[in-house]
Amino acid sequence: MLDPVLKARIIKEGLEPYLADNQNAWALAADGEYHRVAVKGRARPFSAQQSLLDRMAEQIESEL
C-alpha cells in the first residue's frame, strides 16, 4: 500500500523541481538529438539541483 504523505513529498520535492528546471534541462527533438531548453519570456531561471541543495542547507541549519 502506498503512503499518501510520502507520495506527495516525492512529487513536491523530487518531480516538480525537475519539471520546472530551465537551467539544466534538455529536450529530445524528433530527429533524436538533444537541445538545451532556453528560459522562455519573463520566466525566472530555476535550477532543480540548486533548489534541492538550498533546501538541504536550510534543513541542516534549522537542526543546529
N, C-alpha and C positions, 0 to 999 in steps of 0.2 A: 504494500500500500504506500502511496506517495504522501509525503508530509507537505501539506499546502504552504506552510510557513517557509520551509526550505526551498520549495519550488519558486515561490515569489522572490526569495532572496537571490537565487541563482539567476532568475530573469533580470532583476533590477541591477545586481552587481556584476553579472557576467555577460549576459546577452545584450542588454540595452546599450552599455557604453561602446561595445564594439560595433554595433549597428549605427551608432551616432558618430563614430570616428571619421573625421575628414582630414586628418593629418597623415595617417599612416595606412590609409585604405587603398586597395587596388581593386579594379573591376575587370572581370573576364569578358573580353569582347567576343563577338560572333566568330571572328577569324581565329580564335584560340589564343590570342595574345592578351597580356595583362597591361592595363593602363592605370596610372596613378589617378585617383579621384581628386578633383580640384574642389576647393571651397567655393560654394555657389553663392552668388548675390551678397547679401549682408550677413551671411552665416558666420558665426564666430568660430575660429579654429578650435577643434576639440580633439585631443589625443586620449584614447581609451587607456593606454598604458600609463600615461602621466596621471590620469584621473585615479586609477587604481593605486598607484604609488602614493599620491597625495592622501587618499583615504586611509591607507595603511599607516602613514606617518601620523595622521590625526589620531588614529586609534592608539598608537604607541604613546603619543604624548598624553592622551587622556588617562592612560593606565599608570603613568608615572606619578 
